[in-house]
């Protein structure tokens, strides 16, 4: 089970790399979200990239540190499930957000694996 858990953490980290890169390359906001990086929404998306970098970092730590996995699972779940709830409440609009929602939906499978692993009874 350990190898599967590690692979799932790698997948979850990888899922968040592209949006995290916006922090270092703000012009990606146009490509990923069709938003001007200099505008107010662009600035918020660049800050959002810092939050995604947090997910990448906690996922990377969780690959190697089983003691961090419960907290890493919570942080990652809040991000992914939170977005899906907000997206659903907004009426699931088409466009850039739809592809993000699809990615997060796919990411729920590895998230379920790491959650199960983090909270399964020892032994």
TABELCOR-V430626 format. One record per pair of residues at least 4 apart in sequence whose C-alpha atoms are under 8 Angstrom apart, sorted by sequence separation. I is the first residue (numbers start at 0). GAP is how many residues later the second one is. D is the distance in whole Angstrom. If there is no record, write none. Layout:
BEGIN
i	gap	d
I	GAP	D
I	GAP	D
END
This chain:
BEGIN
i	gap	d
0	4	6
1	4	6
2	4	6
3	4	6
4	4	6
5	4	6
6	4	6
7	4	6
8	4	6
9	4	6
10	4	6
11	4	7
12	4	6
13	4	8
15	4	6
16	4	6
17	4	7
19	4	8
20	4	6
21	4	5
26	4	7
27	4	6
28	4	5
29	4	4
30	4	8
34	4	8
36	4	7
37	4	6
38	4	6
39	4	6
40	4	6
41	4	6
42	4	6
43	4	6
44	4	6
45	4	7
46	4	7
47	4	6
48	4	6
49	4	6
50	4	7
51	4	6
52	4	6
53	4	6
54	4	6
55	4	6
56	4	6
57	4	6
58	4	6
59	4	7
60	4	6
61	4	6
64	4	7
67	4	6
68	4	6
69	4	6
70	4	6
71	4	6
72	4	6
73	4	6
74	4	6
75	4	6
76	4	6
77	4	5
78	4	6
79	4	6
80	4	6
81	4	6
82	4	6
83	4	6
84	4	6
85	4	6
86	4	7
87	4	5
92	4	7
93	4	5
94	4	7
95	4	7
96	4	6
97	4	6
98	4	6
99	4	6
100	4	6
101	4	6
102	4	6
103	4	6
104	4	8
106	4	6
107	4	6
108	4	6
109	4	6
110	4	6
111	4	6
112	4	6
113	4	6
114	4	6
115	4	6
20	5	8
21	5	7
27	5	8
28	5	6
29	5	5
35	5	8
36	5	4
37	5	6
61	5	8
76	5	7
86	5	5
92	5	7
21	6	6
28	6	6
29	6	6
34	6	7
35	6	5
36	6	6
61	6	6
86	6	8
91	6	7
20	7	8
21	7	6
28	7	7
29	7	7
34	7	6
60	7	7
61	7	5
28	8	6
36	8	8
26	9	8
27	9	8
36	9	7
26	10	6
61	10	7
86	10	8
25	11	6
18	13	8
28	13	6
58	13	6
57	14	6
86	14	7
28	16	7
28	17	8
54	17	8
83	17	6
82	18	7
25	20	6
54	20	7
83	20	7
54	21	6
83	21	8
21	23	8
22	23	5
80	23	8
21	24	6
22	24	7
79	24	6
22	26	5
21	27	6
22	27	6
79	27	8
19	28	8
20	28	7
79	28	8
19	29	4
18	30	6
19	30	6
19	31	8
19	32	5
20	32	8
18	33	7
19	33	5
76	34	7
16	35	7
75	35	8
15	36	6
16	36	7
19	36	8
15	37	7
72	38	7
15	39	7
16	39	6
15	40	6
72	41	7
12	42	7
13	42	7
72	42	6
12	43	4
11	44	8
12	44	8
68	45	8
69	45	7
72	45	8
12	46	5
11	47	7
12	47	7
69	48	5
9	49	7
68	49	6
69	49	7
8	50	5
9	50	7
8	51	7
65	52	8
8	53	7
9	53	7
8	54	6
5	56	8
6	56	8
5	57	5
4	58	8
5	58	8
33	62	7
32	63	5
31	64	7
32	64	8
14	88	7
14	92	7
11	95	7
10	96	8
11	98	7
10	99	7
11	99	7
8	101	7
7	102	5
8	102	8
7	103	7
7	105	7
8	105	7
7	106	7
4	108	7
4	109	6
4	112	7
0	116	8
END
